[in-house]
Amino acid sequence: MGSTRTRARALDLAVAVLSVGLAFAIYRDSLTFPFFFDDPLDLVRGQGRSVLSLLMSSQEYGYYRPLPFLIWEALHKVLGRYDQTILHLLPVVLHGLNGLLVYSLGSRLISATGAIAAALLFILFPFTYQVVPWAGALFHPLVAFFVLTALLLYWTARCDGSALALVGSLCAAALAMLTHEYGVVLPLLAVALELTILQGTRTLRRLLVTTHFGLVGSYIALWLAVPKWDTSLTIDPESLRSNGLYFLQGLVYPISGLLPRTTEVSDQAAVTLLPWAAAAALAFLTLLYLYARQARVVVLLLVWFVIAVAPAWATLPWSYVVDGPRLLYLAGVPVSLLWGGAFGLLAHRLKPAPLGTGAAILGIALLSWQSIGILGPRLEMYRAGMDVVRQLVDLMPPRQERPVLVVNLPTWLAPKQNPYPLGHWGVTMAPTYVGLDQLVSVNAGSAPPVLSASYPPSLRDWDYFYAPHGLPQSVEQLAPAVRSAERVIVTDYSASTLRLRDVGTVSTAQPPELSTSDLVASFGDTLRLRRARVTHQSTELMVTLVWECLAAEPTDRTIFVHVYGPPGPPVAQGDGYALLALYPTRLWRSGEFIVDRRPIAIPSNLPPGQYRVTVGLYDRATGERSVATDRDGRPVTDNLVILETGRLP
């Protein structure tokens, strides 16, 4: 008996290490992520509020989930900041612990092999990609942790008659409901467990279940009494249908991941196939469990799945669910147990034994490989999106007087091929209802006013689909914001890595680094190039031009920077309006100083040698170059001002 317990404890420890270790291995990069998505709204909800206030009022939002807000605010007070590493660590650790709880639950329902497989599949469940790397998604792994803990303690109380286990189950259930409204499903999960597996004395069963229903009733009364924003939703039949199909694909995710995939949110061919494929998969699983004389188990797991998704299915519109892989986090528990248990049955029931073991190992490996193949690209999108947020925060100026204008920042990234027939499968960094100053502030502690806009002519096809933050505007519409901005930041989509660029600024005050004697060249009677600087940055040149407008420029002119080597055409160039195409010369005003920073890409095959960096302007209508004179008033050859001669690369 002692050796059996020792082996069981060793196995439990091994599964715990596997579960938590695998969660860290997959999501370790999230510990370096900045805050994003709804974090600027949710993390700060507890600021300046007492514990009692958070428990008794939800006036700032439309739901009642005080426990995560209390946790975040407690950490904020202890650390003095919203620590990105610690707040991202919480969902990773909880995800690993939930894998262990799935194993503990599975070891009571199915075989040990099936329970281990279920824990592995849960950690790799593709729908969790929207939860684990996101600090603000703490609601989902935390409510799952409390629900699983409450269910396991309920089972212990039910079988052993332990009053302590019952009290623990009730406490965990209460914490689950204070974490997320979906915690109310616990009594229904317990009823399903009673009707299918436990089947004990009616008096004891009624006592235990009634205590949990009584707790839920008290919670609902509290939820109704707590002041909240009115967030009433209208559910239409089409939402119920689409929601149902969306959750169905999660139930049979090994099969739905094999269906034809396109870039569409709802691929009709795959959606048509989905119910039939799901029916076939569920029929196979049911027959397998029936063959193993475990019909009650398969019924329980399917009922648990329905209970877990029912609140979202019945209360949320399709426009919300389509963006919600996270809504399947709790439902991932019965899904993982269902498929993990099936592999366990193959290992133990299929004869000869080596064939069954081999089939189970192969099935688990293939499904794990499929899941990793879906998680991997999502995590790569996270890295790209989080890099954008980091760059935004890093580019904020130290002075916080004038606003910063951010143009074409991507609000989300999405793959060009979806992994499943229904839904959005990308990453959201800065939803349009979150101000960029809020995003910067939650990451940096403070932020200047930040304006956002999009300029469609500068958008181009990129590795992922994306949408820019802010309303689309023309250069004329953007001009007032450009003139008022302390700094103008533009997203550059020209390379495989997104780059946020500080493209310059416009001011009526002379830049502090500019002396009165600074002058490079004059272009006609209206424009003077006061200063120019060329810096070599890896694969590009950064050319900074400081212009002074002496009088309004009626002609629409283009600034060009050309790099010349041997005789012939330029080897590299950057032609366009100032501030990366946002501020045409026709909009320049007398007395303005325009600091124009423009990157010039250097070809990778450029042979080493001496090169000249030049600048000029030309009329966009005729192509004629503007007349240039040097600082002494002498004509410049070819109206091409040489800024620097040096060796490249």
C-alpha positions as CSV (number, residue, x, y, z in Angstrom):
1,M,0.0,0.0,0.0
2,G,2.8,2.4,0.9
3,S,4.7,1.8,-2.3
4,T,1.5,2.3,-4.3
5,R,0.9,5.7,-2.7
6,T,4.6,6.6,-3.2
7,R,4.2,5.8,-6.9
8,A,1.0,7.7,-7.1
9,R,2.6,10.8,-5.5
10,A,5.6,10.5,-7.8
11,L,3.3,10.4,-10.8
12,D,1.4,13.4,-9.5
13,L,4.6,15.3,-9.1
14,A,5.8,14.3,-12.6
15,V,2.5,15.5,-14.1
16,A,2.7,18.7,-12.2
17,V,6.3,19.3,-13.5
18,L,5.2,18.4,-17.0
19,S,2.1,20.6,-16.9
20,V,3.7,23.7,-15.5
21,G,6.9,23.2,-17.4
22,L,5.2,22.8,-20.7
23,A,3.1,25.9,-20.1
24,F,6.3,27.9,-19.4
25,A,8.0,26.4,-22.4
26,I,5.2,27.4,-24.8
27,Y,4.3,30.8,-23.3
28,R,7.7,31.9,-21.8
29,D,7.9,34.8,-24.2
30,S,4.7,36.3,-22.7
31,L,6.7,37.2,-19.6
32,T,8.4,39.9,-21.6
33,F,5.2,41.2,-23.3
34,P,4.0,44.7,-22.6
35,F,0.3,45.2,-21.7
36,F,-2.1,45.3,-24.6
37,F,-5.8,44.8,-25.7
38,D,-8.1,45.6,-22.8
39,D,-5.3,45.9,-20.2
40,P,-5.3,49.7,-20.2
41,L,-9.0,49.6,-19.1
42,D,-9.0,46.6,-16.8
43,L,-5.8,46.7,-14.9
44,V,-6.5,50.2,-13.6
45,R,-10.1,49.7,-12.6
46,G,-9.1,49.2,-9.0
47,Q,-7.0,52.3,-8.7
48,G,-8.1,54.5,-5.8
49,R,-10.9,52.2,-4.8
50,S,-11.2,50.3,-1.5
51,V,-11.7,46.5,-1.2
52,L,-15.3,47.2,-0.1
53,S,-15.9,49.5,-3.1
54,L,-14.8,46.8,-5.6
55,L,-16.9,44.2,-3.9
56,M,-20.0,46.3,-3.8
57,S,-19.9,48.3,-7.0
58,S,-19.2,47.7,-10.7
59,Q,-20.3,51.1,-11.9
60,E,-17.3,51.4,-14.2
61,Y,-18.1,48.3,-16.2
62,G,-20.9,46.0,-17.1
63,Y,-20.0,42.9,-15.3
64,Y,-19.1,41.8,-11.7
65,R,-15.7,40.2,-11.4
66,P,-14.0,41.9,-8.4
67,L,-11.4,39.3,-7.5
68,P,-9.0,39.9,-10.4
69,F,-9.2,43.6,-9.9
70,L,-8.4,43.1,-6.2
71,I,-5.4,41.0,-7.1
72,W,-4.1,43.5,-9.6
73,E,-4.6,46.4,-7.3
74,A,-2.9,44.6,-4.4
75,L,0.1,43.9,-6.6
76,H,0.2,47.5,-7.8
77,K,0.3,48.7,-4.2
78,V,3.0,46.3,-3.2
79,L,5.2,46.8,-6.3
80,G,4.4,50.5,-6.9
81,R,3.6,49.7,-10.6
82,Y,1.9,47.3,-12.9
83,D,4.7,44.8,-13.3
84,Q,4.6,43.3,-16.8
85,T,6.5,40.1,-15.8
86,I,4.5,39.3,-12.7
87,L,1.1,40.0,-14.2
88,H,1.9,37.9,-17.2
89,L,3.3,35.2,-15.0
90,L,-0.1,34.7,-13.3
91,P,-2.0,33.2,-16.2
92,V,1.0,31.1,-17.3
93,V,1.2,29.5,-13.8
94,L,-2.5,29.1,-13.5
95,H,-2.6,27.4,-16.9
96,G,0.0,24.9,-15.8
97,L,-1.9,24.3,-12.5
98,N,-5.1,23.8,-14.4
99,G,-3.4,21.1,-16.5
100,L,-2.6,19.4,-13.2
101,L,-6.2,19.7,-12.0
102,V,-7.4,18.3,-15.4
103,Y,-5.1,15.3,-14.7
104,S,-6.5,14.9,-11.1
105,L,-10.0,15.0,-12.4
106,G,-9.2,12.6,-15.2
107,S,-7.5,10.1,-12.9
108,R,-10.9,9.7,-11.2
109,L,-12.9,9.5,-14.4
110,I,-10.7,7.8,-16.9
111,S,-7.4,5.8,-16.9
112,A,-4.1,7.2,-15.7
113,T,-2.9,7.2,-19.3
114,G,-6.0,9.1,-20.4
115,A,-5.6,11.6,-17.6
116,I,-2.0,12.3,-18.5
117,A,-3.0,12.7,-22.2
118,A,-5.8,15.0,-21.2
119,A,-3.4,17.3,-19.2
120,L,-1.1,17.4,-22.1
121,L,-3.9,18.2,-24.6
122,F,-5.3,20.9,-22.3
123,I,-2.0,22.7,-22.0
124,L,-1.8,22.6,-25.8
125,F,-5.5,23.4,-26.4
126,P,-5.2,25.9,-29.3
127,F,-8.1,28.1,-28.1
128,T,-6.1,29.0,-25.0
129,Y,-3.7,31.1,-27.1
130,Q,-5.9,34.2,-26.5
131,V,-5.8,33.7,-22.7
132,V,-2.4,32.6,-21.4
133,P,-0.2,35.4,-23.0
134,W,-2.6,38.1,-21.9
135,A,-2.4,39.5,-18.4
136,G,-5.9,40.9,-18.6
137,A,-7.3,37.5,-19.4
138,L,-6.7,36.4,-15.9
139,F,-10.4,35.9,-15.4
140,H,-10.5,32.8,-17.5
141,P,-7.7,30.6,-16.0
142,L,-8.5,31.8,-12.5
143,V,-12.2,30.9,-12.7
144,A,-11.2,27.5,-14.3
145,F,-8.8,26.9,-11.4
146,F,-11.5,27.6,-8.8
147,V,-14.2,25.6,-10.6
148,L,-11.9,22.6,-11.0
149,T,-10.8,22.9,-7.3
150,A,-14.4,23.2,-6.1
151,L,-15.4,20.2,-8.3
152,L,-12.6,18.0,-7.0
153,L,-13.3,18.9,-3.4
154,Y,-17.0,18.3,-3.9
155,W,-16.1,14.8,-5.2
156,T,-14.0,14.2,-2.1
157,A,-16.7,15.4,0.2
158,R,-19.2,13.3,-1.7
159,C,-17.2,10.1,-1.4
160,D,-15.5,10.6,1.9
161,G,-18.1,12.6,3.8
162,S,-15.5,15.2,4.6
163,A,-17.0,18.4,6.0
164,L,-13.7,20.1,5.5
165,A,-13.7,19.2,1.8
166,L,-17.3,20.5,1.5
167,V,-16.3,23.8,3.1
168,G,-13.3,24.0,0.8
169,S,-15.5,23.3,-2.2
170,L,-18.0,26.1,-1.2
171,C,-15.1,28.6,-0.7
172,A,-13.6,27.7,-4.1
173,A,-17.0,28.0,-5.7
174,A,-17.5,31.5,-4.1
175,L,-14.1,32.6,-5.4
176,A,-15.0,31.3,-8.8
177,M,-18.1,33.4,-9.0
178,L,-16.2,36.5,-7.7
179,T,-13.7,35.9,-10.5
180,H,-16.2,35.5,-13.4
181,E,-19.9,35.0,-13.8
182,Y,-19.3,31.6,-15.5
183,G,-18.5,30.3,-12.0
184,V,-22.3,29.8,-11.6
185,V,-22.1,26.6,-13.7
186,L,-20.4,24.7,-10.9
187,P,-23.7,23.2,-9.3
188,L,-24.8,22.1,-12.8
189,L,-21.4,20.3,-13.3
190,A,-21.9,18.7,-9.9
191,V,-25.5,17.6,-10.8
192,A,-24.2,16.0,-14.0
193,L,-21.5,14.2,-12.0
194,E,-24.1,12.9,-9.6
195,L,-26.5,11.7,-12.2
196,T,-23.8,9.9,-14.3
197,I,-21.0,8.7,-12.1
198,L,-21.5,9.0,-8.3
199,Q,-25.2,7.9,-8.0
200,G,-25.0,7.8,-4.2
201,T,-27.7,8.2,-1.5
202,R,-30.3,10.7,-2.3
203,T,-30.1,12.5,1.0
204,L,-26.4,13.1,0.8
205,R,-26.5,14.1,-2.8
206,R,-29.4,16.5,-2.2
207,L,-27.5,18.1,0.7
208,L,-24.3,18.7,-1.2
209,V,-25.9,19.9,-4.4
210,T,-28.3,22.2,-2.5
211,T,-25.5,23.9,-0.6
212,H,-23.9,24.9,-3.9
213,F,-27.2,26.0,-5.5
214,G,-27.8,28.1,-2.4
215,L,-24.5,29.7,-2.8
216,V,-25.2,30.5,-6.5
217,G,-28.6,32.0,-5.5
218,S,-26.9,34.3,-3.0
219,Y,-24.3,35.3,-5.7
220,I,-27.1,36.1,-8.2
221,A,-28.8,38.3,-5.7
222,L,-25.6,40.1,-5.1
223,W,-24.9,40.4,-8.8
224,L,-28.3,41.9,-9.4
225,A,-27.9,44.4,-6.5
226,V,-24.4,45.6,-7.5
227,P,-24.5,48.8,-9.6
228,K,-23.2,48.2,-13.1
229,W,-23.3,49.7,-16.5
230,D,-26.3,48.7,-18.6
231,T,-24.9,46.2,-21.1
232,S,-28.1,44.5,-22.2
233,L,-27.5,42.4,-25.3
234,T,-30.0,41.3,-27.9
235,I,-29.4,37.7,-29.1
236,D,-30.7,36.8,-32.6
237,P,-31.3,33.4,-34.0
238,E,-28.3,33.7,-36.3
239,S,-26.1,34.4,-33.3
240,L,-27.3,31.2,-31.6
241,R,-26.6,29.2,-34.8
242,S,-23.1,30.7,-35.4
243,N,-22.2,30.5,-31.7
244,G,-23.2,26.9,-31.7
245,L,-21.1,26.0,-34.7
246,Y,-18.2,28.0,-33.3
247,F,-18.2,26.0,-30.0
248,L,-18.8,22.8,-31.9
249,Q,-15.6,23.2,-33.8
250,G,-13.8,23.5,-30.4
251,L,-15.4,20.3,-29.2
252,V,-14.1,18.4,-32.2
253,Y,-11.0,20.6,-32.7
254,P,-8.8,17.7,-34.0
255,I,-11.2,17.2,-36.9
256,S,-12.3,20.8,-37.5
257,G,-8.6,21.7,-37.8
258,L,-8.4,19.4,-40.8
259,L,-11.3,21.0,-42.7
260,P,-10.6,23.4,-45.7
261,R,-9.4,26.8,-44.5
262,T,-9.4,30.2,-46.1
263,T,-9.0,33.8,-45.0
264,E,-12.8,34.2,-44.5
265,V,-14.3,34.6,-41.0
266,S,-16.8,32.0,-41.9
267,D,-15.8,29.7,-44.7
268,Q,-19.1,28.3,-46.1
269,A,-17.6,25.1,-47.5
270,A,-16.0,24.3,-44.2
271,V,-19.0,25.4,-42.2
272,T,-21.2,23.1,-44.2
273,L,-18.9,20.2,-43.6
274,L,-18.4,21.0,-39.9
275,P,-21.7,19.5,-38.5
276,W,-21.2,16.3,-40.5
277,A,-17.5,16.0,-39.5
278,A,-18.5,16.7,-35.9
279,A,-21.2,14.0,-36.0
280,A,-18.8,11.5,-37.3
281,A,-16.1,12.3,-34.7
282,L,-18.6,12.2,-31.8
283,A,-20.1,8.9,-33.1
284,F,-16.6,7.4,-33.1
285,L,-15.8,8.6,-29.6
286,T,-19.2,7.4,-28.3
287,L,-18.7,4.0,-29.8
288,L,-15.2,3.8,-28.4
289,Y,-16.4,4.7,-24.9
290,L,-19.4,2.3,-25.2
291,Y,-17.0,-0.5,-26.3
292,A,-15.0,0.2,-23.1
293,R,-18.2,0.2,-21.0
294,Q,-17.8,3.8,-20.1
295,A,-21.0,5.3,-21.6
296,R,-21.5,7.3,-18.4
297,V,-18.1,9.0,-18.8
298,V,-18.7,10.1,-22.4
299,V,-22.2,11.4,-21.5
300,L,-20.8,13.3,-18.5
301,L,-18.0,15.0,-20.6
302,L,-20.4,16.0,-23.3
303,V,-22.9,17.4,-20.8
304,W,-20.0,19.2,-19.0
305,F,-19.0,20.8,-22.4
306,V,-22.6,22.0,-23.0
307,I,-22.8,23.5,-19.5
308,A,-19.4,25.2,-19.9
309,V,-20.3,26.9,-23.2
310,A,-24.0,27.6,-22.5
311,P,-23.6,31.0,-20.8
312,A,-21.6,32.4,-23.7
313,W,-23.7,30.6,-26.4
314,A,-27.0,32.0,-24.9
315,T,-26.0,35.5,-23.9
316,L,-23.3,36.8,-26.3
317,P,-23.9,38.0,-29.9
318,W,-21.9,36.4,-32.7
319,S,-20.1,39.7,-33.2
320,Y,-18.5,39.1,-29.8
321,V,-18.0,35.4,-30.0
322,V,-16.3,35.6,-33.4
323,D,-13.3,37.3,-31.6
324,G,-13.4,34.9,-28.6
325,P,-11.3,31.8,-28.6
326,R,-10.9,32.6,-24.9
327,L,-14.5,31.7,-24.3
328,L,-13.6,28.0,-24.8
329,Y,-11.0,28.0,-22.0
330,L,-13.2,26.3,-19.3
331,A,-14.8,24.1,-22.0
332,G,-11.3,23.0,-22.8
333,V,-11.4,20.8,-19.7
334,P,-14.1,18.4,-20.8
335,V,-12.8,18.6,-24.4
336,S,-9.3,17.5,-23.3
337,L,-10.7,14.8,-21.0
338,L,-12.9,13.5,-23.9
339,W,-10.0,13.1,-26.4
340,G,-7.4,12.2,-23.8
341,G,-9.7,9.5,-22.4
342,A,-10.2,8.2,-26.0
343,F,-6.4,7.8,-26.4
344,G,-6.3,6.1,-23.0
345,L,-8.9,3.6,-24.1
346,L,-7.0,2.9,-27.3
347,A,-3.9,2.2,-25.2
348,H,-5.7,-0.3,-22.9
349,R,-8.4,-1.8,-25.0
350,L,-6.9,-2.2,-28.5
351,K,-5.3,-5.6,-28.9
352,P,-2.6,-6.7,-29.2
353,A,-1.3,-4.4,-26.4
354,P,1.7,-3.0,-28.4
355,L,-0.7,-2.0,-31.2
356,G,-3.0,-0.1,-28.8
357,T,-0.1,1.6,-27.1
358,G,1.4,2.6,-30.4
359,A,-1.9,3.9,-31.7
360,A,-2.4,6.0,-28.6
361,I,1.1,7.4,-28.7
362,L,0.8,8.2,-32.4
363,G,-2.6,9.8,-31.9
364,I,-1.4,12.0,-29.0
365,A,1.7,13.0,-30.9
366,L,-0.2,13.9,-34.0
367,L,-2.8,15.9,-32.1
368,S,-0.1,17.7,-30.1
369,W,1.8,18.5,-33.3
370,Q,-1.4,19.9,-34.8
371,S,-2.0,22.1,-31.7
372,I,1.6,23.3,-31.7
373,G,1.3,24.1,-35.4
374,I,-1.7,26.3,-34.6
375,L,-0.2,27.9,-31.4
376,G,3.2,28.6,-33.1
377,P,1.9,31.1,-35.7
378,R,-0.3,32.8,-33.1
379,L,2.7,33.3,-30.8
380,E,4.7,34.7,-33.7
381,M,1.9,37.2,-34.2
382,Y,2.0,38.1,-30.6
383,R,5.8,38.8,-30.9
384,A,5.2,41.0,-33.9
385,G,2.3,42.8,-32.2
386,M,4.1,43.2,-28.8
387,D,7.1,44.7,-30.6
388,V,4.8,47.3,-32.0
389,V,3.6,48.2,-28.6
390,R,7.1,48.4,-27.2
391,Q,8.2,50.7,-30.0
392,L,5.3,52.9,-29.4
393,V,6.1,53.3,-25.7
394,D,9.8,53.8,-26.4
395,L,9.1,56.6,-28.9
396,M,7.2,58.7,-26.5
397,P,9.0,62.0,-25.9
398,P,10.3,63.0,-22.4
399,R,8.3,66.2,-22.6
400,Q,4.6,65.7,-22.2
401,E,3.2,69.1,-23.2
402,R,2.2,68.8,-26.9
403,P,0.4,65.7,-28.2
404,V,2.0,62.9,-30.1
405,L,0.5,61.9,-33.5
406,V,0.6,58.2,-34.3
407,V,-0.4,57.2,-37.8
408,N,-1.2,53.8,-39.2
409,L,-0.5,51.9,-36.0
410,P,-2.1,48.4,-36.4
411,T,-4.9,47.7,-34.0
412,W,-4.8,43.9,-34.7
413,L,-2.9,41.3,-36.7
414,A,-4.6,38.3,-38.4
415,P,-3.3,35.4,-40.4
416,K,-3.9,35.0,-44.1
417,Q,-5.2,31.5,-43.5
418,N,-7.4,30.6,-40.5
419,P,-6.8,27.4,-38.6
420,Y,-10.5,26.6,-38.2
421,P,-13.6,27.2,-40.2
422,L,-15.1,29.9,-38.0
423,G,-13.8,32.9,-36.1
424,H,-11.0,35.4,-36.0
425,W,-7.6,33.9,-35.1
426,G,-5.3,36.9,-34.8
427,V,-3.9,39.1,-32.0
428,T,-5.4,42.4,-30.8
429,M,-2.9,45.0,-29.5
430,A,-4.8,48.3,-29.3
431,P,-8.6,48.0,-30.0
432,T,-10.1,51.2,-31.3
433,Y,-12.0,51.8,-28.1
434,V,-8.7,52.1,-26.2
435,G,-6.9,55.4,-26.5
436,L,-3.2,55.1,-27.4
437,D,-2.4,57.4,-24.4
438,Q,-4.1,54.8,-22.2
439,L,-2.0,52.0,-23.8
440,V,1.2,54.0,-23.2
441,S,0.3,55.0,-19.7
442,V,-0.4,51.5,-18.4
443,N,3.0,50.4,-19.8
444,A,5.1,53.4,-18.9
445,G,3.3,54.9,-15.9
446,S,2.5,58.1,-17.7
447,A,1.9,59.4,-21.2
448,P,1.4,62.6,-23.2
449,P,-1.8,63.1,-25.1
450,V,-1.7,60.7,-28.1
451,L,-3.7,61.3,-31.2
452,S,-4.2,58.4,-33.7
453,A,-5.2,58.4,-37.3
454,S,-4.8,56.4,-40.5
455,Y,-3.5,57.5,-43.8
456,P,-4.7,55.0,-46.4
457,P,-2.1,55.9,-49.2
458,S,0.7,54.7,-46.9
459,L,-0.9,51.4,-46.1
460,R,0.3,48.3,-48.1
461,D,-0.1,44.6,-48.1
462,W,1.9,42.9,-45.4
463,D,2.7,39.5,-43.9
464,Y,-0.5,39.6,-41.9
465,F,-3.9,41.2,-42.3
466,Y,-4.2,44.3,-40.2
467,A,-6.3,47.4,-39.6
468,P,-5.0,50.8,-38.5
469,H,-5.9,52.6,-35.3
470,G,-7.8,55.8,-35.9
471,L,-10.1,57.3,-38.6
472,P,-8.8,57.5,-42.2
473,Q,-7.7,61.0,-43.1
474,S,-6.2,62.9,-46.0
475,V,-3.0,65.0,-45.7
476,E,-5.2,68.1,-45.6
477,Q,-7.2,66.7,-42.7
478,L,-4.0,65.5,-40.9
479,A,-2.2,68.9,-41.3
480,P,-3.6,70.5,-38.1
481,A,-2.6,67.5,-36.0
482,V,0.8,67.3,-37.6
483,R,1.4,71.0,-36.8
484,S,0.3,70.6,-33.2
485,A,2.3,67.4,-32.5
486,E,5.4,67.2,-30.4
487,R,6.3,64.2,-32.5
488,V,4.8,62.3,-35.5
489,I,5.1,58.5,-35.4
490,V,4.3,56.5,-38.5
491,T,4.2,52.7,-38.9
492,D,6.3,51.5,-41.8
493,Y,5.0,48.4,-43.5
494,S,7.8,48.2,-46.1
495,A,9.8,45.4,-44.4
496,S,8.9,42.0,-42.9
497,T,9.3,43.5,-39.4
498,L,7.0,46.4,-38.5
499,R,8.9,49.6,-37.7
500,L,7.4,52.6,-35.9
501,R,9.3,55.6,-37.1
502,D,9.7,59.1,-35.6
503,V,9.4,60.9,-38.9
504,G,9.8,64.4,-37.5
505,T,7.9,67.4,-36.4
506,V,6.6,70.8,-37.5
507,S,7.0,73.9,-35.3
508,T,6.9,77.7,-35.5
509,A,9.8,77.8,-33.0
510,Q,13.3,77.3,-34.3
511,P,14.6,73.9,-33.2
512,P,16.9,74.2,-30.2
513,E,19.8,72.4,-31.9
514,L,19.7,74.9,-34.8
515,S,21.9,78.0,-34.7
516,T,21.1,81.1,-36.6
517,S,24.0,80.6,-39.0
518,D,23.1,77.1,-40.0
519,L,22.3,76.8,-43.7
520,V,22.9,74.1,-46.2
521,A,21.1,75.4,-49.3
522,S,18.2,77.4,-50.5
523,F,15.5,76.3,-53.0
524,G,14.0,79.4,-54.7
525,D,12.8,82.2,-52.4
526,T,10.5,80.1,-50.3
527,L,12.5,77.1,-48.8
528,R,15.8,76.9,-47.0
529,L,17.5,73.6,-45.9
530,R,19.0,74.7,-42.6
531,R,20.6,71.5,-41.5
532,A,21.1,68.0,-42.8
533,R,22.5,64.9,-41.0
534,V,23.1,61.4,-42.4
535,T,23.6,58.4,-40.1
536,H,24.2,54.8,-41.2
537,Q,21.9,52.4,-39.4
538,S,22.5,48.8,-40.4
539,T,20.7,48.3,-43.7
540,E,19.6,51.9,-44.2
541,L,20.6,55.5,-44.0
542,M,18.6,57.8,-41.8
543,V,18.6,61.3,-43.4
544,T,17.4,64.1,-41.2
545,L,16.5,67.4,-42.9
546,V,15.6,70.6,-41.1
547,W,13.7,72.9,-43.4
548,E,12.6,76.5,-43.0
549,C,9.6,77.8,-44.9
550,L,10.0,81.5,-45.8
551,A,6.7,81.8,-47.6
552,A,3.8,79.6,-48.5
553,E,4.7,77.2,-51.4
554,P,2.1,77.2,-54.1
555,T,3.7,74.4,-56.1
556,D,3.3,70.8,-55.1
557,R,6.9,69.6,-54.8
558,T,8.4,66.3,-53.8
559,I,11.6,66.1,-51.7
560,F,14.0,63.5,-53.0
561,V,17.1,62.0,-51.4
562,H,19.3,60.1,-53.9
563,V,22.4,58.0,-53.2
564,Y,24.9,57.9,-56.1
565,G,28.0,55.7,-56.5
566,P,29.5,55.1,-59.9
567,P,28.2,57.1,-62.8
568,G,24.7,56.2,-63.6
569,P,21.3,56.2,-61.8
570,P,21.0,56.4,-58.0
571,V,21.7,53.1,-56.2
572,A,19.1,54.0,-53.5
573,Q,16.6,56.8,-53.1
574,G,13.7,58.1,-51.0
575,D,11.3,60.4,-52.8
576,G,8.2,61.8,-51.2
577,Y,6.6,64.4,-49.0
578,A,8.0,65.3,-45.7
579,L,7.2,63.3,-42.6
580,L,7.0,60.0,-44.5
581,A,4.4,61.5,-47.0
582,L,2.2,63.2,-44.4
583,Y,3.1,66.9,-44.9
584,P,3.3,68.1,-48.6
585,T,5.2,71.3,-49.3
586,R,1.9,72.9,-50.6
587,L,0.7,72.8,-47.0
588,W,3.8,74.4,-45.4
589,R,3.3,77.8,-43.8
590,S,5.6,80.8,-43.6
591,G,7.7,80.7,-40.5
592,E,7.4,76.9,-40.0
593,F,10.4,74.7,-39.3
594,I,10.0,71.2,-40.6
595,V,12.2,68.4,-39.2
596,D,11.9,65.6,-41.8
597,R,13.4,62.2,-41.0
598,R,13.5,59.8,-43.9
599,P,14.9,56.3,-44.1
600,I,16.8,55.2,-47.2
601,A,17.0,51.5,-47.7
602,I,20.5,50.3,-48.8
603,P,20.4,47.3,-51.2
604,S,21.9,44.2,-49.7
605,N,24.1,43.7,-52.8
606,L,25.5,47.1,-52.8
607,P,29.3,46.8,-53.5
608,P,31.6,48.7,-51.1
609,G,32.8,52.0,-52.3
610,Q,32.4,55.8,-52.1
611,Y,28.9,57.1,-52.4
612,R,27.3,60.6,-52.4
613,V,24.0,61.3,-50.5
614,T,22.1,64.2,-52.2
615,V,18.9,66.1,-51.8
616,G,16.6,68.2,-54.0
617,L,13.0,69.0,-54.9
618,Y,11.0,68.6,-58.1
619,D,7.6,69.8,-59.3
620,R,5.3,66.8,-59.1
621,A,3.4,68.0,-62.2
622,T,6.4,68.6,-64.5
623,G,9.3,66.8,-62.9
624,E,11.4,70.0,-63.1
625,R,13.8,70.4,-60.3
626,S,13.6,73.4,-58.0
627,V,16.5,75.8,-58.4
628,A,19.1,75.3,-55.6
629,T,21.8,77.6,-54.4
630,D,24.5,76.9,-51.8
631,R,24.9,78.8,-48.5
632,D,26.9,81.5,-50.4
633,G,24.2,81.9,-53.0
634,R,26.0,80.1,-55.8
635,P,24.0,77.8,-58.1
636,V,24.3,74.1,-57.3
637,T,25.1,71.7,-60.2
638,D,22.1,69.9,-61.4
639,N,20.2,71.5,-58.5
640,L,21.4,68.5,-56.5
641,V,22.7,69.3,-53.1
642,I,25.4,67.0,-51.8
643,L,24.8,66.2,-48.1
644,E,27.6,63.7,-47.6
645,T,30.3,61.7,-49.4
646,G,31.4,58.5,-47.6
647,R,32.0,54.8,-47.8
648,L,29.2,52.3,-47.9
649,P,28.1,49.9,-46.8
